[in-house]
Amino acid sequence: MTASGKSVFITGAAAGIGRATALTFARKGFTVGGYDIDEVGLKTLADEIDRLGAKAVVGHLDVTDADEMAQRVSEFAAANGGRLDVMINNAGILLAGRFEDRDVRQHHKEIDINAKGVVNGLHAAFPYLRDTPNSVVVNLSSASAIYGQPELANYSATKFFVRGITEALDIEWNRYGIRVIAMWPLYVQTAMTDDIKTGTTDSLGIRLTAQEVADAIAKAVEPSALRRALHQVHFPVGTQTKVLTAGSRFSPAWLTRLVNKRLAHQ
């Protein structure tokens, strides 16, 4: 099914989940806005989208720069008659290891990209989402937002932030007809996880592909009648995340902590 006339803005689009998502929406007929600091990757992305017969608008974007974010979103919306159907806040970094072993500036960088970058994207996109019927925001959260993760403490905290702002704005922006949802993958086979080794990667592996996450995002943007009726906000991706999420809903806090401690080999 194609979506002629619809548009999607994706941060962190040059590689990994962002790139797979951009190509997935291009195949569905969306005009794709792909933005990243990796301009070489964006050029090859634009070429690939062109070969699919879809339209790509790509450009440099540092998501931590609120002014640049506002400019890029405005430019993209203007190129589509003011329309913005889907905003995907995907850009992020993952720093693993013991909290105290990381320089505090590295922690700040992770917060700036993973949390402040989402705030910048949401704020910049709002007026265009508001003026586009049935618009959707997709925020990339993580299975690490189920319970704080050892060796990923700061990263996990940023994903709790994404979880919280998603829940709040889905309620707040409902008056404008904007859905705000979050995707919850576990570890994904991308460059982000190439050198990652933690207790939980040993226990659970790195099984998801970027395409599996992209497919889940596309389904969440156009949900089934049941999911729409239930107004699902959080979308676990992959069997492992679905099991962990379901378990956390029904287990007492002490048991959830114990499970996470064992998985992390702590």
Secondary structure, DSSP 4 states (H G I P E B T S, - for coil): ---TT-EEEEES-SSHHHHHHHHHHHHTT-EEEEEES-HHHHHHHHHHHHHTT--EEEEE--TT-HHHHHHHHHHHHHHTTT---EEEE-------S-GGGS-HHHHHHHHIIIIIHHHHHHHHHHHHHHTSTT-EEEEE--GGGSSPPTT-HHHHHHHHHHHHHHHHHHHHGGGGT-EEEEEEE--EESGGGTT---HHHHHH---EEHHHHHHHHHHHHS--HHHHHHT--EEEESHHHHHHHHHHHHS-HHHHHHHHHHHTT-
